[in-house]
Amino acid sequence: MLEARAFSPAGITSFFEIRDKQPDGRPFKDAAYAGARGGGLVTSRGIMTRVRLIPASKSRISIRIDGRWAPQARTTHSVISELLKISRRKFRVTVDHRTQIPIGAGYGASAAGALSAALAFSEVADQGMSMDQLGMVAHLAEIANGTGLGTVAPILRGGFVLTRKSGGPGIAVIDRIPVSPRMRVVSACFGPISTKAVLASKDLRRRVNVLGTLALRSITRDLRPRNFMTASRAFADALGLMSRQTAELADLMESAGAIGATQNMVGQAVHAIAEEDEADSILRAVRGRFPKIQAFSCPLDFTGARII
């Protein structure tokens, strides 16, 4: 049995524009150019993945998430299927994901799982593919399965990111806002929102793109973190997907000392940025008001996805 491990940080989206069609409304002939513009945070929490291979007469893929079989992990399955085709070999493949972030609530879990699986598979199968090539496989799987649009390229880069041009790794243009490594992310989650449902709604797509353009325009005029978070919160408020409880959570984080707080795109979850000495007090305030909530504080990840 052969095995390798990889880690991908989570990618929290603060605001976005959908860019999965050409300006004339027709789908891209090459989905590598589809994706999103926007911005967000790459966190030191993410998904750890182990891939085990056993040579076989017929390929078979098994995926577990936190020890449980996960037939719903379609994006990871698509990635491994594509890499098996590229390898031209047959294996029994076992993928074990260990999560450090909630799933389905705007933390980029599907992208992180798919990307870390791609890196680990390529390492153990000795495929000799580049990071961008593997990232593109994960990006195309996200597009095909409707689990995301533009998270893979930012989590390959790391940091406090701004996606200026949509597409997969090697096509997307990713900028990074300079911040101190002492900056902390504080986040808490009530539950998921279906990304696929948002992408399927014509009205929501229209609102996302109008508001996303305004947010990007505001942020590019002033790239300081506070303005980034203010513009992202305005995007979330106007989009209208925040529950009253989620809005209360964002307000609580700001009143407890966060530089800014806004909704994860998309999920009933909130992320804030704060100075290191403020992060613990914000977390205590969140847990004091919402004792059963999933909440954490962690640094930004400035390295991106990697073999471990």
N, C-alpha and C positions, 0 to 999 in steps of 0.2 A: 504493500500500500504506500502511495506517495501522498504527501500533504504539504500545504503551504498556508500561510495566514496573511491577511491584509486588513488594514484599518482605513475607513473613510470617515472623516468628520461629518457632522450634520450640517445642513445648509438651511438656515431660516430665512425665508423670503419676507421682506418688509413691504414691498410694493412691486408691481409688475405690469407689463403690457404684453398681451398675447400676440405673438408673431409667428403663427403657424400657417399663414397664407400669404401669397404674393400681393402687391398693392392692388392688382385687378380682381382680387377675391378668389383666384384659383389656388388650389393647394400647390405647395412646392413640389416640383418633379423629384427633387432630392430632399428627403426629410432631414438631411444633415444641416440644411439651412433654416429649418423651422426651429422655433424655440420661444424665447421671451427676452424682453429688455426689462431691467429693474435693478433691484439692489437688496442686500441683506447681509447676514452675518454667518460666518463659518465658525462653528464652535468646537471646542476640544472634546466634547462628547459626540458620539456617533455610533457606528456599527463596526464591530469586530467580526471578521468572517474567516472561517477555516474551510478549505476545499480539500477533499480527499479523492484520489483517483485510484481505481483498480482496472487494469486492462481487461477488456471483455469482448465477446463476440458480437454483442449488441449494446449500444449506448443506452443508459438509463440515468435519469436525474432525480435525486431526492433532496428536498430542501427542508431544513428545520429552522424555526425561529425560537430562540430561547428554549431549546430542547423539545419543542413540539413540531410535529410534521406540519408543513405549511403549503398545501396545494394552491393557496391563494397568492403565493409569491410569484405572480406571473412575470414580472419584469426581470427578476433574477433568473427565472427559468428560460426566458427568451435570450438573455445574455449567454448563458451556458450553452444553449442549443446552437447559437451562432458560432461560438468559439469552438465547439466540437466540429462543426462543418469546416471551419478554417483549419483545424488541426489535422483533418482527414484521418483521424484515429478514433477508435471506439473505447469508451471507458464507462464504468459505473461511477457516477459522480455523486458525492455527498457534499452538500453545502450546509454549513452550520453558521447561522447568523446569531450574534449576541448583541442585543440592543441596549443602548444607554440613553435612548430618547423615546418619547411616545411615537406611535405609528399612526399615520393618517391625520395629523394635526398641524401640518405646515412645517415639519422639521426636515423634510427631504429624505425621509427614511427609505423610500423606494430607490432613489438615486444613490444613496450611500450604500445600500445593500447590493445593488446591481454593480456599482463601481468596485467595491471591495471584493465582490465575487469574481469580477473580471480580472483584477490584479492577481488574486490568489490563484485562479485557474491558469492564467498565463505563466505564472512563476512555476507552478508544479508541472505543467505540461511542457515547459521550456520552449515557448512559442516565439520568443524574440520580438514581441510587439512593443511599440512605444506607448507612453502614457496617453498621448492624444488618440492613438488608434484604439486603445482599450476604452478610453473615455467615450469615443464616438460609438462604439458598440453599445455601451450603457445608455448613451443619449438616445440612440435610435430605438432601443427597447422601451424607454420611457415614452417616447412619442407614440410608438405603435400600441402600447397598452393603455395610454391615456392616464398615466400615473404622475406625469409631470411634464414640464416644458424646457426649463432652462437651468436646472440645478446642477447638472453634472460638471459643466465647465467651471463654475465658481468653486465647487468643492475640490476640484483638482488644484486650484490656485491657493485658496485659503485667505483669511483675513476679513476685513470689512469691505465688501465688494460692491461694485457698480458694473452691471452688464450694459455696455453701450451699444453693442450689436448682437443680435440673436444668432443662435446656431449652436452646433456641437463644438467640442474642443478642437482647436485649430481654425475654427471659423468665427466663433464668438469673439468679441472684443471685450476683455475683462479689465477694468481699472480697479484700483484699490485705494481706499481712503486711508491716509496715514493716521494711526492711533497708537497710543502707548501700549506696550505689552501688558501693562498693569490694568488695562480696561477689562471689565468683567461683563458677562452676559448673565442676566437673571431671567428665568423663564418659568412659566407655570401653565398647566393645561387642564381644561375641563373635558375636552373630547374632540372628535374629528368633524371635518366637513369633507364631503366627497369632491375631490379635484375633478373627477370625470363629470360630475353634475354641473360644476361651474363652467367647464369648457363646453358643455353641451347647450347651455342657455344663451340664446342670441342676445337677450337683453343684458345679461351679466357681462358677456364678452364686450358689448359696446361700452358699458359703463367702465369696466376695467381699463379699456384702452384710452378712453377720454381722460379718466382720472390718472392713469399711469403716466400719460404724456405730461400732464400738469405737474405731477410729482417730480418726474425726471428733470423737467425744465427748472423747477424751483431748486432742486438739489445741485444741479450743475452750476447754478449761479453762486452757491455757497456750500462748499463741500465739508464744512465742519459737522461733526457728529450730531450736535444738537439740532441743527437745521435738517439733517437727514431724517432724524426721528420725528421732528415736527411735521415735515412733509409726508412722511409715511403714515403718521396718525391721521392727518387730514384725508389721505387716500382711504384709509380704513373706515373712518367715520362716514364719508360720503358714499362708499360702496354699499354699506348697509348690511353686511354679513355678521356684524358683531352682536352677540346677545347683550342684554342689559348687564348680566353678571360679568361677561368678558370686559365690557367697557369699565365697569366698576374696578375690576382687577388692574387694568391699565392705569386708571386714575390713582389707585392705591400705590402702585409702584412709583409713580411720579411724586406723589406727596411724601413718600418715604425716602426720597433722595435720588431717584434715578435721573439721569440726564434726559431721558425720554423713554417712552414705552408705547408699544402699538401691538396690534393683532398679528399673529402669524398668518401668512397667506399660503394655503387656506386652512384654518382650523379654529376651534374655540379655544384658543391659546394665546398667550401674550409673551412678548419678549421685551426686555429693557436693557439698556446699557448703563453702566455705573462705574464710578471710580472704585478701586479695589476696597477701600476702607468703608464704602457705603453698601457694598453688595450683601454682606451678611445681615445688616439691619433691614434691608428691603426684603430679603428672604424670610426673616422672622415675622415681619409685618404681614406678608402674604400667608404664611402658615397660621398665624394668629387669627386672621380673618376667615381663611378657608382651610380648616384643619385637614381635610381629606384630599386636597388637591395634589397632583403631581407637580413638584416644583424643584428647581435646582439652580445653582450658580456655578459658572465655570469660566475659564479664560477663553479668548478667541483662539482659533487654530490658524497659525500662519504658515504651516507646512503643506497642508492638503493631503489627499489620499496617498497611502504608501504601503509597501510590503513591510511586514514586521517579522 
